[in-house]
Amino acid sequence: METTTEVIDTQKIRADFPVLDQTINGKQLVYFDNAATTQKPRAVIDALVHYYQTDNANIHRGIHTLAERATRDFEATREAVRAFLGAASTEEIIFTSGTTQGINLVASTFGRKFIGEGDEIIISGLEHHSNIVPWQMLCEEKGSILKVIPVTDEGELDMEVYASLLSPNVKLVAVNHVSNALGTINPIKQIIDQAHAVGAKVLIDGAQSSSHITIDVQALDVDFYAFSGHKIYGPTGVGALYGKKDLLNAMPPYMGGGEMIKEVTFEKTTYNELPYKFEAGTPNIADVIALKAAIDYINTIGKENIAAHEDALLAYATERLLKIEGLRIIGTAKEKVSVVSFVIDGIHPQDIGVLLDNQGIAVRTGHHCTQPLMKRFNIVGTTRASFAVYNTIEEVDRLITGLERVIKMLK
Ligand SMILES: Cc1ncc(COP(=O)(O)O)c(C=O)c1O
């Protein structure tokens, strides 16, 4: 069986990921839990080691050589993220610990200042808990109202209902670009344009899109875009939030502390310029620096090549899974990326996960931090296989054989 699709030489790419070269329970590891976190290429691991071995210093304030090197590399990542998102300026790129912090930052600053009693926030039925709970917390504090775009049987957003929810009362629309549970790609340009037509701002949760889809925040005209480094082959504990400059300037700071100030007196503190106003305290320097290695890695292969490769894996996996008796795919949207979620009649997803792991195959099972979505489909959870640049057709065959064994054992 071919291990390489037309666009990617996976054997060459796999050699860049040391973790893949191991056996689990006596079998070669198949890693299909990429929507939870991706594995790291050697370039990212090397960047972390290099920083700690040669450049470790606190940034921005030091004038010694190590501090200058660390600051230069930290800020080089900001420029790489700017280009990665198509932003106009590095002032619009704020480092965070990941998507969750990016969303919470917007809820705590933009939300607290610009969303009040009776105002409405629209999210969708496809959201991860991290794009639900911060808005619920804000609504509870402010007396604002949360509205939800329903999900169709195919796992797409009901755009007619969305249009009907929009009114001048809506201050913010917060939806994901790609659903982590189903892989649906949402029509975010349409969502943004329609929200802007009623004067609402838009936050896009890019946790699942940023490694697959080319992002151009200016062409999208999006107000906020958040993503996580660990889902784009970078380290954990780092991510970025894009925000339009005029909005970021109008927002109060998120946390108070060092770096985010211009001048402090006991009477009054003035705040630093963008983006530092939102980066209080010593940041996650090593992981920010290594994030650039991840972005460079993606750029070298080319996102369009990565997407084409993953699309081929998804199409092949979908076709083969559908031939398994009693298996139902949850999420059959026209536009999908990299994720296939399924249930098998009479078998709990947890049991599937454990028995696949026994065969060296790592998948995710459960609710995928999308409990309302699972409820929408009347299921406790799914088994989810999610693909990345280093996965192969041969591994999809292993999944299918593995599932056939699971069914034989349990039925
Ligand atoms: C769609 C989506 N949003 C947000 C998050 C949260 O990302 P993080 O845990 O990196 O902050 C995830 C993580 O799985 C996700 O898939």
The ligand as an SDF file (V2000), in Angstrom:
LIG
                    3D

 16 16  0  0  0  0  0  0  0  0999 V2000
  -11.7200   24.3030   18.5400 C   0  0  0  0  0  0  0  0  0  0  0  0
  -10.8650   24.4500   19.7610 C   0  0  0  0  0  0  0  0  0  0  0  0
  -10.9020   25.5960   20.4480 N   0  0  0  0  0  0  0  0  0  0  0  0
  -10.1350   25.8060   21.5270 C   0  0  0  0  0  0  0  0  0  0  0  0
   -9.3050   24.8340   22.0040 C   0  0  0  0  0  0  0  0  0  0  0  0
   -8.4780   25.1060   23.2090 C   0  0  0  0  0  0  0  0  0  0  0  0
   -7.1310   25.1280   22.8560 O   0  0  0  0  0  0  0  0  0  0  0  0
   -5.9970   25.1840   23.9830 P   0  0  0  0  0  0  0  0  0  0  0  0
   -6.3230   24.0720   24.9350 O   0  0  0  0  0  0  0  0  0  0  0  0
   -4.7330   24.9770   23.2300 O   0  0  0  0  0  0  0  0  0  0  0  0
   -6.1000   26.5250   24.6290 O   0  0  0  0  0  0  0  0  0  0  0  0
   -9.2330   23.6020   21.3380 C   0  0  0  0  0  0  0  0  0  0  0  0
   -8.3940   22.5110   21.8540 C   0  0  0  0  0  0  0  0  0  0  0  0
   -8.6370   21.3480   21.6190 O   0  0  0  0  0  0  0  0  0  0  0  0
  -10.0270   23.4150   20.1850 C   0  0  0  0  0  0  0  0  0  0  0  0
   -9.9770   22.2810   19.5090 O   0  0  0  0  0  0  0  0  0  0  0  0
  1  2  1  0
  2  3  1  0
  2 15  2  0
  3  4  2  0
  4  5  1  0
  5  6  1  0
  5 12  2  0
  6  7  1  0
  7  8  1  0
  8  9  2  0
  8 10  1  0
  8 11  1  0
 12 13  1  0
 12 15  1  0
 13 14  2  0
 15 16  1  0
M  END
$$$$
